[in-house]
Amino acid sequence: MDDKIKAAARHVLNEGDDALSDDELLAELENDPALEKLREARLEQMRWEMNHVRDLRSRGHGEYQDIQKEESMVKLIGSTARGIVHFTHPQFARCKILDKHLRALALYHFDTRFASISVERCPFLAQKFQIRMLPCLLVIANGRVVDRLVGFEEFGNNDGFSTETLERRLCKSGVIKMPKGKISHIPVEQRPIAYKIGQAGSEAAGDSGSEVELDY
């Protein structure tokens, strides 16, 4: 048995010396009620986490979804605790750039909902939220719009900004959190994905323009 494991086991058993052999120590551990309680608590925590992940996945978390119906987007916005909604157009180049970054972020920031919808499919929402220029991101917290990003002005009007730059900006809104430790230095697209998920949202076809003003 590994020395560190034995030391931890003896700590649990309040055993101060090395009198017990590995087999004797394992036998003592199997009969120790304190260890059993710790094991049950850990199993309960794991069960809760698994159910939580299943629930989030069933509601579209872990992928960047292209919403087809305005009614579905209205429901999403009103029921989402933490969400990022991209109002897009399939023919606009800068919308495609944001799609790429958001798709990568959705895989890593599992607790936040990421979705897009074409302004052609949501005239009511475009009017309600006064979407006048694309691309436009709305940041949702507990069913309310708490922040928005319009165009690429905050990124120096530069199409080449990184996913990590967008991630840091969205962190300021409170709907995602920056990773800590060594992983914070790893590009988003190279970070480990905690949960197996399905395919990301659909790709848009066509390519033209950058920021585009809309008339309603």
Solvent accessible surface area in square Angstrom, and as a share of the most:
residue,aa,sasa,rsa
1,M,74,0.33
2,D,78,0.41
3,D,108,0.56
4,K,169,0.72
5,I,101,0.51
6,K,41,0.18
7,A,63,0.49
8,A,60,0.46
9,A,6,0.05
10,R,22,0.08
11,H,148,0.66
12,V,46,0.26
13,L,36,0.18
14,N,138,0.71
15,E,54,0.24
16,G,86,0.83
17,D,77,0.40
18,D,117,0.61
19,A,78,0.60
20,L,42,0.21
21,S,56,0.36
22,D,47,0.24
23,D,112,0.58
24,E,87,0.39
25,L,0,0.00
26,L,87,0.43
27,A,48,0.37
28,E,82,0.37
29,L,22,0.11
30,E,132,0.59
31,N,123,0.63
32,D,23,0.12
33,P,93,0.58
34,A,53,0.41
35,L,41,0.20
36,E,68,0.30
37,K,148,0.63
38,L,111,0.55
39,R,117,0.43
40,E,83,0.37
41,A,63,0.49
42,R,130,0.47
43,L,72,0.36
44,E,97,0.44
45,Q,81,0.36
46,M,82,0.37
47,R,115,0.42
48,W,145,0.51
49,E,67,0.30
50,M,100,0.45
51,N,88,0.45
52,H,65,0.29
53,V,14,0.08
54,R,128,0.47
55,D,66,0.34
56,L,11,0.05
57,R,90,0.33
58,S,90,0.58
59,R,112,0.41
60,G,4,0.04
61,H,11,0.05
62,G,1,0.01
63,E,38,0.17
64,Y,4,0.02
65,Q,46,0.21
66,D,41,0.21
67,I,19,0.10
68,Q,105,0.46
69,K,135,0.57
70,E,30,0.14
71,E,129,0.58
72,S,52,0.34
73,M,0,0.00
74,V,68,0.39
75,K,153,0.65
76,L,10,0.05
77,I,11,0.06
78,G,55,0.53
79,S,81,0.52
80,T,10,0.06
81,A,55,0.43
82,R,95,0.35
83,G,0,0.00
84,I,1,0.00
85,V,1,0.00
86,H,0,0.00
87,F,0,0.00
88,T,14,0.08
89,H,28,0.13
90,P,38,0.24
91,Q,75,0.33
92,F,25,0.11
93,A,30,0.23
94,R,23,0.09
95,C,1,0.00
96,K,65,0.27
97,I,40,0.20
98,L,6,0.03
99,D,17,0.09
100,K,110,0.47
101,H,11,0.05
102,L,1,0.00
103,R,42,0.15
104,A,11,0.08
105,L,0,0.00
106,A,0,0.00
107,L,53,0.26
108,Y,56,0.21
109,H,15,0.07
110,F,16,0.06
111,D,69,0.36
112,T,3,0.02
113,R,34,0.12
114,F,1,0.00
115,A,0,0.00
116,S,5,0.03
117,I,0,0.00
118,S,4,0.03
119,V,10,0.06
120,E,119,0.53
121,R,81,0.30
122,C,0,0.00
123,P,81,0.51
124,F,120,0.50
125,L,4,0.02
126,A,0,0.00
127,Q,97,0.43
128,K,120,0.51
129,F,27,0.11
130,Q,123,0.55
131,I,0,0.00
132,R,105,0.38
133,M,52,0.23
134,L,0,0.00
135,P,1,0.01
136,C,1,0.01
137,L,1,0.00
138,L,0,0.00
139,V,0,0.00
140,I,0,0.00
141,A,26,0.20
142,N,122,0.63
143,G,22,0.22
144,R,178,0.65
145,V,51,0.29
146,V,78,0.45
147,D,38,0.19
148,R,85,0.31
149,L,6,0.03
150,V,58,0.33
151,G,6,0.06
152,F,1,0.00
153,E,124,0.56
154,E,100,0.45
155,F,22,0.09
156,G,63,0.61
157,N,82,0.42
158,N,86,0.44
159,D,65,0.34
160,G,64,0.62
161,F,20,0.08
162,S,45,0.29
163,T,9,0.05
164,E,40,0.18
165,T,42,0.24
166,L,0,0.00
167,E,0,0.00
168,R,123,0.45
169,R,39,0.14
170,L,0,0.00
171,C,28,0.17
172,K,165,0.70
173,S,26,0.17
174,G,52,0.50
175,V,3,0.02
176,I,8,0.04
177,K,169,0.72
178,M,67,0.30
179,P,18,0.11
180,K,182,0.77
181,G,55,0.53
182,K,179,0.76
183,I,43,0.22
184,S,38,0.25
185,H,161,0.72
186,I,61,0.31
187,P,58,0.36
188,V,6,0.03
189,E,111,0.50
190,Q,134,0.59
191,R,11,0.04
192,P,91,0.57
193,I,87,0.44
194,A,85,0.66
195,Y,80,0.30
196,K,183,0.78
197,I,38,0.19
198,G,52,0.50
199,Q,161,0.72
200,A,33,0.26
201,G,14,0.14
202,S,70,0.45
203,E,139,0.62
204,A,33,0.26
205,A,77,0.60
206,G,34,0.33
207,D,97,0.50
208,S,58,0.37
209,G,51,0.49
210,S,47,0.30
211,E,51,0.23
212,V,37,0.21
213,E,129,0.58
214,L,27,0.14
215,D,144,0.74
216,Y,115,0.44
